[in-house]
């Protein structure tokens, strides 16, 4: 029986581990489900439950990375063996905030270019509390041609990893698409009085 990670009625804190069998998308769905839960549930789950993955998908980026780091050959059996060994390592997780379409015009990440730093930070905090869609990522956040090759090639899944190459030719050469974007970020604050930091 399939259980949704975002189903608050399901107390998944009683589990010691969650093992995903599939591609990166399966673990991604699990992470998005956990991310949609209340903040205290997210923190409790991510701090107490171990996660594992057996690569059964198309690319299996995370499973391959874990096996490479472990010095093992790539394969489902090797992934299962690593899980059974119980070796655990921390993994960096990134969270991206996507503004609703009606808030994007004239605003980059919730900050107008002509505002002071103080007002910018305040506006960013207000935006984070509004109707913003959050996406949690454990590999990378792709956009444009790379994302198209991944998502649009689902119709060629039967071809395995070759599907991405075929779609790269289709979308990148035969029927190219223009991608327009504006990327901005808030600079990291550095304490120049701290000897451990570099200004």
C-alpha positions, 0 to 999 in steps of 0.5 A: 500500500502506497503511503504519502509522505505529506499525509499528516495522519501518517506518523512516519516518525515511528520508522527508523529509515525510509528506503526509496526504490526507484530513480531520483524522482522517487526520493524527490517526491518523498522529500517534497512530501516531508517539506509540505508538513508542519515545520516541527514535523519536518525537523523531527523527521529529518533529524531522526530518520535515515534515508536510503535509495536503491537506483532503479530509475533512468539516471540514478544520480544520487545512488551512483554518487553514494556508491562512487563515494563508497568505492563500490561499483554501480548496481542495485545489489551494491546499493542494497548492500550499502544500506544493509551495512548501515553506514550513514553520512550527512547530505546537504539539502537545498531549499528553493523558494519560487514566487507566485507568478503575480508577484514576480514582476519587478521583484527578484526573490522578493527584493526590489532593486532600488531598496536598501539592504535593511528593507530588502531583508524585511521584504524577503522575510515577508515574502517567505511567509506569503504564498511561496512554493518551496522545493527541496533538492538533494542533487541540483535545481535545473532549469532550461534545456537540462530540465526539458531533456529530463522532463519532456523525455519521459515519453521515451523512458523505455530507452533508458539513459539514451532518452536524454541524448535524443531529447537534447538533439530534439530540443537543443538542435532541431526544435530549440527553445528560448529560455529567458530568466533573471537570477539574483540573490542576497549576498552573504553577510560576513562579520569582519570583526570575526577573525575566522571570517574573511571580509 
